[in-house]
Amino acid sequence: MQPRPVRPRHLFSTAVALALAAALSACGSSDGSKKPAADSAPKGPAAAAPSGGAASGSAAPSASASPNSSGKVQLPTGPATPLTKARDTAAGPIMMTTLTGKKSGVTAKVWIWLPPEYNDPKYANYGFPVLTLYAGGQSNGYNTWTDDQLPIQVEDEQLVQQGKAHPFIMVMPVQNLVSNESQSLDCSDIPGQPKMDTWMSQDVPDFVRANFRTIKSRDGWGLMGASTGAFCSAKMALQHPDQYKAAVPIDGYFDPDSSFWKGHETERLANSPDVLVGQGKADVRMLATAGGATPDEVKLVKAWVAKAAPPTKIDYYEQPGGKHLTSHFKKMIPDTLQWLTQNLQGPTAP
């Protein structure tokens, strides 16, 4: 297993005690710092109504040839992408591929997990919601959502069986091409650098639509990430509200800080979640979390949340005793999945 560095920013706090019916849309955030650790447990909101269905795990997708020209379901457009098994989980295998984006020219790894319901005959014609997961740290060649550090796939299937969460197709792309944090691409198209925003916002979704049955509208597309991944999830939602409806930035920071922005301040600010959140251009819903045991993080996240201008809506959750640790992000998985279920469309019939 490769090491999972956590970029000093903030990782996923566990148990997003979304039992914060009241705490939800409220505070701001604090964004100035960015490199935390990982470990804590929160409590989250009640889940929304998922679509049930028996489970029968499976790995490789079967890409149908023709897209659905009408209705709510997007059938696979093809051609089917060859996938290899990365690892098995109690909820079915995680597959992977190396994707070369036609629009960006970027080549990087992408992992994919299909919920057991996807291959259940009961859901043969259904389109499934898509959740893209961004890791903490530099995430070049790895993604912490693909191993047992953050076992979100098993948690999701357990919640599905309890009627508390949607069975999500989970997509886990890398965010950088090198391990040097000073050369982070900030999930952006930085002038003169690989077009990482184009790869993440266009090429990766195109790959998903080519291979799997999805929901046509943005109502079935969400994002989540911890620490550095939180920055990416917030940025992608604010910059591409036509593509994504909801996002969960866990213990994040919101100011682009790559060394590659030198000499490109105008472009840097155009890609800054700290700026975008106050522009009132993105009709998206977000849940921003902070670890209660990390005062600087709490201050930063609250300050950011306070900047949100309609139609952007941000719920805030502060994990009691939470620290910037992966183990604490893990505790929040059940609640964040339930929040996403409440804010995204579930499996949909044609």
C-alpha positions as CSV (number, residue, x, y, z in Angstrom):
1,M,0.0,0.0,0.0
2,Q,1.4,3.4,-0.9
3,P,1.8,6.1,1.8
4,R,-1.1,8.5,1.9
5,P,0.3,11.9,2.7
6,V,-2.1,14.5,4.0
7,R,-1.5,17.9,2.6
8,P,-1.6,20.4,5.5
9,R,-5.0,21.5,4.8
10,H,-7.7,19.4,6.4
11,L,-8.9,16.0,5.9
12,F,-12.3,14.4,6.3
13,S,-13.6,14.6,9.9
14,T,-15.6,11.6,10.7
15,A,-19.2,11.3,11.8
16,V,-20.4,14.5,10.3
17,A,-23.0,14.5,12.9
18,L,-25.5,15.8,10.6
19,A,-27.7,15.5,13.5
20,L,-27.2,19.1,13.1
21,A,-30.5,19.7,11.8
22,A,-30.0,23.1,13.2
23,A,-26.3,23.5,12.7
24,L,-26.5,22.8,9.0
25,S,-26.8,25.9,7.0
26,A,-24.9,28.3,9.2
27,C,-21.4,29.3,9.9
28,G,-18.6,30.2,7.7
29,S,-15.3,28.7,7.4
30,S,-11.8,29.5,7.9
31,D,-9.5,29.2,5.1
32,G,-6.0,30.4,5.5
33,S,-4.1,27.4,6.4
34,K,-3.9,24.2,4.8
35,K,-2.1,21.2,5.9
36,P,-3.6,19.1,8.6
37,A,-3.4,15.4,9.6
38,A,-6.3,13.0,10.1
39,D,-8.3,11.3,12.9
40,S,-11.7,11.9,14.6
41,A,-15.4,11.1,14.8
42,P,-18.5,13.1,14.1
43,K,-22.2,12.7,13.9
44,G,-24.3,13.4,11.0
45,P,-27.6,14.3,9.6
46,A,-30.4,11.9,9.0
47,A,-30.2,10.3,5.6
48,A,-32.6,10.9,2.8
49,A,-34.8,8.3,1.1
50,P,-32.6,6.1,-1.0
51,S,-33.8,3.6,-3.5
52,G,-33.4,0.1,-2.2
53,G,-32.7,-3.1,-4.1
54,A,-30.9,-6.3,-3.5
55,A,-27.2,-6.4,-3.7
56,S,-25.2,-8.4,-6.1
57,G,-21.7,-6.9,-6.4
58,S,-19.9,-6.7,-9.6
59,A,-17.0,-5.0,-11.0
60,A,-16.8,-4.4,-14.7
61,P,-19.4,-2.3,-16.3
62,S,-21.3,-3.3,-19.4
63,A,-21.4,-0.4,-21.7
64,S,-24.5,-0.3,-23.8
65,A,-24.0,1.2,-27.2
66,S,-26.6,3.9,-27.6
67,P,-27.2,6.9,-25.3
68,N,-30.7,7.7,-24.1
69,S,-31.7,10.7,-26.1
70,S,-34.6,11.5,-23.9
71,G,-35.7,10.9,-20.3
72,K,-33.6,11.2,-17.2
73,V,-31.2,8.3,-17.7
74,Q,-28.0,8.5,-19.7
75,L,-27.0,5.2,-21.1
76,P,-23.3,4.4,-21.7
77,T,-22.1,6.1,-24.8
78,G,-19.1,3.9,-25.3
79,P,-16.6,2.8,-26.3
80,A,-16.1,0.7,-23.1
81,T,-12.9,1.4,-21.3
82,P,-10.8,-1.7,-20.2
83,L,-10.7,-1.8,-16.4
84,T,-8.4,-3.8,-14.1
85,K,-9.2,-4.8,-10.5
86,A,-7.4,-2.6,-7.9
87,R,-8.7,-4.4,-4.8
88,D,-11.7,-6.3,-3.4
89,T,-13.9,-4.9,-0.7
90,A,-16.8,-6.4,1.2
91,A,-19.1,-4.4,-1.1
92,G,-17.5,-5.4,-4.3
93,P,-14.3,-4.7,-6.3
94,I,-12.7,-1.3,-6.9
95,M,-11.6,-1.1,-10.5
96,M,-9.1,1.3,-12.1
97,T,-7.8,2.6,-15.4
98,T,-5.3,5.1,-16.7
99,L,-7.3,7.8,-18.4
100,T,-5.9,10.0,-21.2
101,G,-8.3,13.0,-21.5
102,K,-9.2,13.9,-25.0
103,K,-9.9,17.5,-24.0
104,S,-7.1,18.1,-21.6
105,G,-4.3,15.8,-22.8
106,V,-3.7,14.8,-19.2
107,T,-3.0,11.1,-18.5
108,A,-3.6,9.9,-14.9
109,K,-5.2,7.2,-12.9
110,V,-8.9,6.9,-12.1
111,W,-10.6,4.4,-9.7
112,I,-14.2,3.4,-10.0
113,W,-16.6,1.5,-7.7
114,L,-20.0,0.2,-8.7
115,P,-22.6,-0.4,-5.9
116,P,-23.9,-4.0,-5.9
117,E,-27.3,-2.6,-7.0
118,Y,-25.8,-1.4,-10.3
119,N,-25.7,-5.0,-11.6
120,D,-28.9,-6.1,-9.9
121,P,-31.5,-7.0,-12.6
122,K,-34.0,-4.9,-10.7
123,Y,-32.0,-1.9,-11.7
124,A,-31.1,-3.0,-15.2
125,N,-32.3,0.2,-16.8
126,Y,-31.7,2.7,-14.0
127,G,-29.3,5.6,-14.0
128,F,-27.2,5.9,-10.9
129,P,-26.0,9.0,-9.0
130,V,-22.2,9.7,-9.3
131,L,-20.0,10.7,-6.4
132,T,-16.5,11.9,-7.2
133,L,-14.1,11.6,-4.3
134,Y,-10.8,13.6,-3.9
135,A,-8.1,12.6,-1.6
136,G,-6.0,14.6,0.9
137,G,-2.3,15.2,0.2
138,Q,-0.8,15.4,-3.2
139,S,-2.8,12.4,-4.6
140,N,-0.5,11.6,-7.5
141,G,-1.0,7.9,-8.3
142,Y,-3.1,7.1,-5.2
143,N,-6.4,8.0,-3.7
144,T,-7.2,7.3,0.0
145,W,-10.8,6.7,-0.8
146,T,-9.7,3.4,-2.5
147,D,-8.3,1.6,0.6
148,D,-9.4,0.7,4.1
149,Q,-8.3,4.1,5.5
150,L,-11.6,5.5,4.2
151,P,-13.8,2.5,3.5
152,I,-16.6,4.6,2.0
153,Q,-17.8,1.8,-0.4
154,V,-18.6,-0.6,2.4
155,E,-20.2,2.1,4.5
156,D,-22.4,3.1,1.6
157,E,-23.7,-0.4,1.0
158,Q,-24.5,-0.8,4.6
159,L,-26.5,2.4,4.6
160,V,-28.2,1.4,1.4
161,Q,-29.4,-1.8,3.1
162,Q,-30.7,0.3,6.0
163,G,-32.6,2.6,3.6
164,K,-30.4,5.6,4.6
165,A,-28.3,6.3,1.5
166,H,-28.3,6.1,-2.2
167,P,-26.1,3.5,-3.9
168,F,-23.6,5.8,-5.5
169,I,-21.2,5.1,-8.4
170,M,-18.0,6.3,-6.9
171,V,-15.2,7.8,-9.0
172,M,-11.8,8.5,-7.5
173,P,-9.3,10.4,-9.7
174,V,-5.8,11.5,-8.8
175,Q,-5.4,15.3,-8.5
176,N,-1.7,15.8,-9.3
177,L,1.0,14.3,-11.5
178,V,4.0,14.6,-9.2
179,S,4.5,14.2,-5.4
180,N,6.1,17.6,-4.8
181,E,3.5,19.8,-3.0
182,S,5.1,23.0,-4.3
183,Q,4.1,21.8,-7.8
184,S,0.4,21.1,-6.9
185,L,-1.9,21.8,-9.8
186,D,-4.7,23.0,-7.5
187,C,-7.3,21.1,-9.6
188,S,-7.0,24.0,-12.1
189,D,-5.9,24.9,-15.6
190,I,-2.8,26.9,-14.5
191,P,-1.3,28.7,-17.5
192,G,1.6,26.7,-18.9
193,Q,0.7,23.6,-16.8
194,P,-1.3,20.4,-17.4
195,K,-5.0,21.2,-17.7
196,M,-6.1,19.5,-14.5
197,D,-9.4,21.3,-14.2
198,T,-10.4,20.2,-17.7
199,W,-9.3,16.7,-17.0
200,M,-11.3,16.6,-13.8
201,S,-14.4,18.5,-14.9
202,Q,-14.7,17.2,-18.4
203,D,-12.6,14.1,-19.2
204,V,-13.4,12.2,-16.0
205,P,-17.2,12.8,-16.3
206,D,-17.0,11.9,-20.0
207,F,-15.3,8.6,-19.0
208,V,-18.0,7.8,-16.5
209,R,-20.8,8.6,-19.1
210,A,-19.1,6.5,-21.7
211,N,-19.0,3.4,-19.4
212,F,-21.9,3.5,-17.0
213,R,-25.6,4.3,-16.7
214,T,-25.9,7.7,-15.0
215,I,-28.4,10.4,-14.3
216,K,-28.5,13.0,-17.1
217,S,-28.9,16.1,-15.0
218,R,-26.5,17.5,-12.4
219,D,-29.1,16.5,-9.8
220,G,-27.3,13.1,-9.7
221,W,-23.7,14.4,-9.6
222,G,-21.9,15.2,-6.3
223,L,-18.4,15.8,-4.9
224,M,-16.6,15.1,-1.7
225,G,-13.0,15.5,-0.5
226,A,-10.9,15.8,2.6
227,S,-8.2,18.3,3.3
228,T,-6.6,19.1,-0.2
229,G,-9.6,17.1,-1.6
230,A,-11.9,19.5,0.2
231,F,-10.3,22.4,-1.7
232,C,-10.9,20.6,-5.0
233,S,-14.5,19.6,-4.2
234,A,-15.4,23.2,-3.2
235,K,-13.7,24.6,-6.3
236,M,-15.2,22.2,-8.8
237,A,-18.7,22.7,-7.4
238,L,-18.4,26.5,-7.5
239,Q,-16.8,26.6,-11.0
240,H,-19.0,24.0,-12.6
241,P,-22.5,24.3,-11.1
242,D,-23.9,23.0,-14.4
243,Q,-22.1,19.7,-13.7
244,Y,-22.5,19.3,-10.0
245,K,-25.3,20.0,-7.6
246,A,-23.8,19.2,-4.2
247,A,-20.4,18.9,-2.5
248,V,-18.9,18.1,0.9
249,P,-15.5,19.8,1.6
250,I,-14.2,18.1,4.7
251,D,-11.8,20.1,6.8
252,G,-10.5,22.1,3.9
253,Y,-8.7,25.3,2.9
254,F,-9.9,27.6,0.1
255,D,-7.0,29.6,-1.2
256,P,-4.9,28.3,-4.2
257,D,-1.3,28.2,-3.2
258,S,0.6,26.3,-6.0
259,S,4.0,27.8,-6.9
260,F,2.9,27.6,-10.5
261,W,0.5,30.6,-10.0
262,K,3.5,32.9,-9.8
263,G,2.9,35.6,-12.4
264,H,-0.7,34.6,-12.9
265,E,-2.5,36.3,-10.0
266,T,-5.6,37.1,-12.1
267,E,-6.0,33.5,-13.0
268,R,-5.3,32.3,-9.5
269,L,-8.1,34.4,-8.1
270,A,-10.4,33.2,-10.8
271,N,-9.8,29.7,-9.5
272,S,-10.0,30.5,-5.8
273,P,-13.0,29.0,-3.8
274,D,-12.4,31.9,-1.3
275,V,-13.4,34.3,-4.1
276,L,-15.9,32.2,-6.0
277,V,-18.0,31.5,-2.9
278,G,-19.0,35.2,-2.6
279,Q,-19.8,35.8,-6.3
280,G,-23.4,34.5,-6.1
281,K,-23.1,32.6,-9.4
282,A,-23.3,29.0,-8.3
283,D,-26.6,27.4,-7.4
284,V,-25.0,24.6,-5.4
285,R,-25.4,23.2,-1.9
286,M,-22.4,22.3,0.2
287,L,-21.6,20.9,3.7
288,A,-18.4,22.3,5.0
289,T,-16.8,20.6,8.1
290,A,-14.1,21.6,10.5
291,G,-12.5,19.7,13.4
292,G,-13.4,21.2,16.8
293,A,-10.0,20.5,18.2
294,T,-8.3,22.6,15.6
295,P,-9.1,26.3,16.3
296,D,-7.3,27.6,13.2
297,E,-9.3,25.3,11.0
298,V,-12.6,26.2,12.6
299,K,-11.8,29.9,12.2
300,L,-10.9,29.4,8.5
301,V,-13.9,27.3,7.5
302,K,-16.4,29.5,9.4
303,A,-15.0,32.6,7.7
304,W,-15.4,30.9,4.3
305,V,-18.9,29.8,5.0
306,A,-19.8,33.3,6.1
307,K,-18.8,34.6,2.6
308,A,-21.3,32.4,0.8
309,A,-23.7,34.5,-1.4
310,P,-27.0,33.2,-2.7
311,P,-27.8,31.0,-4.5
312,T,-24.9,29.2,-3.0
313,K,-25.9,27.5,0.2
314,I,-23.4,26.0,2.7
315,D,-24.2,24.0,5.8
316,Y,-21.5,24.0,8.5
317,Y,-20.6,21.1,10.8
318,E,-18.0,21.2,13.5
319,Q,-16.9,17.8,14.7
320,P,-16.5,17.8,18.5
321,G,-12.9,17.0,19.4
322,G,-12.2,16.5,15.7
323,K,-8.6,16.8,14.4
324,H,-7.2,17.0,10.9
325,L,-6.7,13.3,10.7
326,T,-7.8,10.6,8.2
327,S,-9.1,8.5,11.1
328,H,-11.4,11.4,12.0
329,F,-12.5,11.8,8.5
330,K,-13.4,8.2,8.5
331,K,-15.9,8.7,11.3
332,M,-17.8,11.2,9.3
333,I,-18.4,9.0,6.3
334,P,-21.9,7.8,7.3
335,D,-23.2,11.2,8.0
336,T,-21.7,12.8,4.9
337,L,-23.2,10.0,2.7
338,Q,-26.6,10.7,4.3
339,W,-26.3,14.4,3.7
340,L,-25.4,13.8,0.0
341,T,-28.4,11.4,-0.2
342,Q,-30.6,14.2,1.0
343,N,-29.2,16.6,-1.6
344,L,-28.8,14.4,-4.7
345,Q,-31.1,12.3,-6.8
346,G,-31.1,8.6,-6.3
347,P,-31.2,5.7,-8.9
348,T,-33.6,6.8,-11.6
349,A,-35.8,4.8,-14.0
350,P,-35.8,5.8,-17.7
